[in-house]
């Protein structure tokens, strides 16, 4: 039998008359919440890709319905933000008018698909009855110190005039929406302080029925590390550098290997950070700015790649190692990303593969401060061992030295 729109309409009417999509919250035994990504009404129509998205989850929801589950499958429209504004600029129609008209059209299209959508609980994110709760939730986060502002680099599409997630930047560094080359740009923006919940988030993963690979990705994204923050005094021309408040500038590095502190031969800062501009001397300014511009064309994923050739440039400034009191150079390199950690990392080539490669590339010294207690030490050596070339800490085990150094720096 050939496909027929009339057959579709016949059965869709039957389902409507049966109220097949109606949700009965009192049936709590087998409730099942099914939620797909909402459509963006910043375009005039749906396309086949929408049904690729909805078809699988809707088929699964129908199967569960036939198995006796009480299905709650709401539908809505993600209609707030710059995409709607850009569409209005493109068409010359006020965004409220164009968005509401697009929603009406898309509702008709979604209904004609025959999805098991519950329209009684429709959500439209640009309407006050919805976004008032966004505002309420944000205020609660702000009042409890979980929302804060800071200046940080973002992926910026100059055509769409909007920020893009890393996943929205294609491999050729263009915007997935319009094909424009994406640049890095520092913006003052809001952040949620989810790191306060890192332990709870990680501990809760073990109870989730998710694939191990997905859990591992989540663990890496949450990124809990146990270590210490070490502060290095920043200097130029043997004088302390001052911050905007007139105080001595400290460069803060987070490390999980405090025992390697005597082997730090340099610090590396992110080229897209405000620190980089502050630390760059006039003599090095032209070269550093050219390097910063080069970095703007790279995605964070490219910059973090362990196989990518190491690049970097000296800022002209130095830092003082708080344990050895030695003066070490401050470089900038694209593998350090300002949005991650403190945006400043220690370079310990004797005991880190990436640092070893970096120092070999730029002819920086390689110092061994940990020895393998069981066999000849081959650098870079990244395991725990016994400290050497570390002053009063020499002869201590890594664990002993970490405790001693932490006490000395406290």
HELIX and SHEET records of a PDB file:
HELIX    1   1 UNK A    5  UNK A   18  1                                  14    
HELIX    2   2 UNK A   48  UNK A   66  1                                  19    
HELIX    3   3 UNK A   82  UNK A   91  1                                  10    
HELIX    4   4 UNK A   95  UNK A  113  1                                  19    
HELIX    5   5 UNK A  128  UNK A  143  1                                  16    
HELIX    6   6 UNK A  166  UNK A  168  5                                   3    
HELIX    7   7 UNK A  194  UNK A  197  5                                   4    
HELIX    8   8 UNK A  198  UNK A  205  1                                   8    
HELIX    9   9 UNK A  212  UNK A  222  1                                  11    
HELIX   10  10 UNK A  258  UNK A  263  5                                   6    
HELIX   11  11 UNK A  274  UNK A  279  1                                   6    
HELIX   12  12 UNK A  282  UNK A  284  5                                   3    
HELIX   13  13 UNK A  285  UNK A  295  1                                  11    
HELIX   14  14 UNK A  300  UNK A  304  1                                   5    
HELIX   15  15 UNK A  349  UNK A  351  5                                   3    
HELIX   16  16 UNK A  353  UNK A  361  1                                   9    
HELIX   17  17 UNK A  391  UNK A  393  5                                   3    
HELIX   18  18 UNK A  398  UNK A  409  1                                  12    
SHEET    1   A 2 UNK A  31  UNK A  33  0                                        
SHEET    2   A 2 UNK A  70  UNK A  72  1                                        
SHEET    1   B 2 UNK A  74  UNK A  77  0                                        
SHEET    2   B 2 UNK A 118  UNK A 124  1                                        
SHEET    1   C 3 UNK A 162  UNK A 164  0                                        
SHEET    2   C 3 UNK A 147  UNK A 157 -1                                        
SHEET    3   C 3 UNK A 182  UNK A 192 -1                                        
SHEET    1   D 3 UNK A 239  UNK A 240  0                                        
SHEET    2   D 3 UNK A 228  UNK A 236 -1                                        
SHEET    3   D 3 UNK A 250  UNK A 255 -1                                        
SHEET    1   E 6 UNK A 239  UNK A 240  0                                        
SHEET    2   E 6 UNK A 228  UNK A 236 -1                                        
SHEET    3   E 6 UNK A 313  UNK A 320 -1                                        
SHEET    4   E 6 UNK A 327  UNK A 332 -1                                        
SHEET    5   E 6 UNK A 266  UNK A 269  1                                        
SHEET    6   E 6 UNK A 344  UNK A 347 -1                                        
SHEET    1   F 2 UNK A 370  UNK A 371  0                                        
SHEET    2   F 2 UNK A 386  UNK A 387 -1                                        
END                                                                             
